[in-house]
Amino acid sequence: MKKPELLVTPKKVDDIAPLIDAGADAFIIGEQKYGLRLAGEFSREDIINALDIAHKAGKKVYVAMNAIFHNDMISEIEDYLTFLSKLDVDAVVFGDPAVLMIAKQVAPSIKLHWNTETTATNWYTCNYWGRKGAKRAVLARELSMDAIIEIKEHAEVEIEVQVHGMTCMFQSKRTLLGNYFEYQGKALKIEKRTKSEKMFLHDPERNNKYPIFEDINGTHIMSPNDICIIDELGEMIETGIDSFKIDGILHSAEYIKNVTKIYRQAIDLCANDFDKYEEEKDNFLDEIEKLQPKNRPLDTGFFFKETVY
């Protein structure tokens, strides 16, 4: 069976080499002002250095530009795409059609991956963006396994699926946290509401804690659990899903590296010896469980049920 790409989200340039050693095939990086919910902030110099390390090892680097853009950002989009087109970036991840249209003008050779987080829910929509110029569609996290397989069977573009990590439940372009604290008379600059502060919304009824953070793109509320499909990879690999993503946002670099290593083993075994994978898959899940923070339970998201957070 064909092996899917193992796509991971490093926190900094120094993470690239260890993640390559752990088995990563590709990386998503970028600047916060252009990309949503990145695991780490990568300046232009960082992107150049990351590309150098990854390409020397035969790995790929995708740059996130999937933020929601307003008119005042148009000139910056042009400048950023022009910069990226000169670096031999392997793809740009976009959600806003403005990125696609501007790329056609200033960076026509750059490969594009369509990612809106929520609206890639059928193959017609995936193929629509494919015919507009996208080479890959990143599927919504709210899809069942059956829906994912059906989309792949009809897709004219590559298909990417998140198999591990937390997901975004809500985003507002408004700085809701900053506005709340200001209302209380405790004004805090947006820079102070960083991902490292570990703020939570608490649901006592379900005993769930929802990570919440604020950045230049607004306010983000994340799922209380992490998706983990390491013991259910077989059908997606057999169907030919092109890329499996591990999202490391709000996790440590060490955690991302160790999870990547286990998924690398699971993917290789499943592709090379499916029966052996079936025997070992519970052990892979046990290894992930040992790494998991106590406040971040694992579940299968929407893959087999309608998860309600």
N, C-alpha and C positions, 0 to 999 in steps of 0.2 A: 504493500500500500504506500501511496505517496505521503510523505511526512509534511504536516503543516508547518508553516513558519512559527517559531516561538518568539513572540513580540513582548518586550518588557519596558518598564518605565524607570530609568535610572534617576537618582536624585541629584547627581553631580557628575562631572567629567571623570573623576577618579573611580566612579562605579563601573565605567564601561568595560575596562579590562577584566575585572573579576566576574562580571556578568557574562562576558564572552567565554571565560573559563568554565562558568557554570552551565553553559549551553545555549545562551540566547542567540537568536539569529538576526534580530532587528531591534531597534530602539525608537521610542517616541520621546522627543525633547522639544524645547522651545521656550519662548518668553511668555510670561504670564499675561502680558497685555494683548497677545495674539492668540494664545491657546488656553483652553479651559481645563482647570483641575489637573495641572501637571504635577508630577511627583516632585520635581525640582525646577529651579529657575536656571535657564541656560542663556547667557549673553551671546552676542554674535561671536565673540572670541571663543567662548565655550563650544559653540556649534562647530566652528572650524576645527577645534582640537578633538571634539567627539568624532567628527567625520574622519579625521586622520587616523585615529585609533581603530575605529570600526572598519573602515575600508581596507586598511592593511591586513585585517583578519578576515576579509571577505564577508563582512556583515553589513547590514543596511541601517540607514538613519532616516527617519521620517520626522519632519518638523510640523508641529501643531499650529494651525491657523484657524481653529474651529470656534473662535469667539464670535459673538454677535456684534457687528460693526455698525457705527453711525457715520454720518456724512463726514465728520471731522477726521475720520481715520482713513479716508480713501487714499490720500497722498502717502500716508505711512504704509498702507498695504502695498502700493506700487513699489515703494522704496525697498520694503522687506523682501518682496518676491524677486525683485531685481538682484538683491544681495544673494538670496538663496540660489537663484538660477546660475550664478557664477561659481557655486561651490560643489556642483554635482551632487546635490541632495537627492536621495532616492525617491522621495515623495513629499508632498505637502498635504496635510490633513485639513480638510475644509468642511464647513457646514453652511456658511453664508454664500449664496450665489455670487456675491460681489467678488469673492476671492477667485472663483472660477473665471469670471468674465475678465477680471484684471490680468489674471495669469495668461489668458489667451493673447492679451495685448503685449505684455512686457516679459513673459517667461513661457512662451508656447511649448517649449520642450519639456517642461517640468511635469512629472507624473503627479496625479491628483487622487486622493482617497476621500470619498464622501463620508462624513461622520457628523450627524446631527444629534447623536445620543438617543433620540426617542422615535424618530419618524421613519426609520428604515425597517418597515414591518411587512413588506411584501415585495415580490420579485419585480413587479411592474415598476415600482418606484426606484428600485435599485438599477434596473435597466434604463429607466428614463435618464438618470444622472450619468449612467455609463455612456449613453448616446450623446450626452452633452460634453463628455470629455473625461469623466472619472474612470479610473481603472479598477477601483475597489470600493465596496460598500461595507461600512461598519454597522453591523446589525444592532437594533435596539436591544437593551438588556431585558425587556419585558416579554420576550418571545419564548415559547415552549420549544422543546427539542424537535418535535414533529414539524413545527413551523419553520425552524432553521433548516432542517433537512429539505423541506419542500422548496424553500427559497433557493438553496444551493442547486437543486436539480433543474431550476428554470433560469438561473442567473447567467447573464452575459458578462459579468464582471467578477473579479475576485471577491470572496466573502471573508470578513473578519469577525470573530466571535470572542467576547470576553469570557474567559474560563475561570478567572480567579481575581479576587479583590473586591473592594467595596464599590458601590454604585451611587450615583447622584439621584436623590429623590426629588429635589426641588432646587431651582435656581431663580433668583430675582436679580435684575440689574441694579436694584436699589441696595444701598448699604444699610440693611435692616438692623444689623447689630449696632453700628455706629449711631444710627438715628435713635435707637432705643436708649443707649447709654447717654446720649445728648439730652433726651427727654427727661432722664433721671437727674440731669445736672452733673453727669460724670463724662463729659465729652472726651472721647478717645479717638485719636487719629486712626485712619484706616490701616496704616502701616503697623499699628499695634495689635490689630486683630489678625494675627498670622496663623497659619496651619499648625504651628508648633504649640499654640496656646491650649489646644485640646479642650475646647468648649463643647458642651453637650446639651441637647434637649432631652429631658428625661420623661419617659412615659411609664408611670408607676403601674398602670393597669397591665401592661405586657412586660414590665421590667426591662424596657429597652432604652438604650442610650444612643441618640443620634448625633454623630459628630457634626458640628456646624462651624464654618469659617467664612471669613470675608476677605476678598482681595479686590483688585482693580476691576474685575468683571462682575462684582456684586456679592451676593450672599448665597452660600451653598449649604444645603442640608444633605448629609450622606446617610446611607443605609446603616442600620445597627449591626448587621451581620456581613460577613465576607462570602461571596460566591466561591464555591470550590467544586469543580467538576472533574477532578483528577481520576476518579473511579468510574467516569461515564464518558470517556473520550472515544470509545470504539466506533460508535455509529457515525460520529462527525468525521473521524479520520477516514472511515470507509467511504463516506459520501464525497470526500475531497474538499472539506473546508480548508481554505487557503492559509488562514492565520489564526492562531490562538493567542489572545492577549492576557498577560498578567498585569493588572493595574496595582501599582505599589503606593498610590497616594495615601498619605498619613501613616505609612509603615516605615520601618527603619531600613537602611541599605542592607544590613545583614539579613534581615527577614526576606527582602526581595531576592537576594542572592541565593539563599537556601531553598526558597520556594521554587525558583527557576531551576535549580539543580534537580529537584525531585520531579518537576514536570518534564524536564529533558529526558530523564530515565523512563518515565511513564510513556511519553510519546514514542521514543525509540523502540521500546519493547512492544507497544501496541502495533506499530507499523511493521515490525519485523517478525513478531510471533504473537498473534492475537490471543491464542489459547493461553500462552504463558502470562500475558497481561491480565487476562481474566482471573488467573490464579493469584496474581500479585497485587491487583488493584486496591484491595483493602489495606494492604501494607503501606502503599503509597499514601492513602488517606490518613492512616495512623501517624505517619511521619509528619504530614502537614499539621495534624492536630497537636502534635508535640510543640510545634513552632508557634502556634496560634496564641496571641494575647488573650488573657482570661476574659477581657471585656469585649472580645470580637468573636462570637460564635460563628461556626461555618454553616452554610446551608446551600441549597441548589438553586436559589433564586427562583426564577419563573420557568426553569427548564422542565419541571415535572408537575408544577402546581401553580396556582395563582397566589403568589406570596402577597400577603398583606402586612405592611409595616405599620 
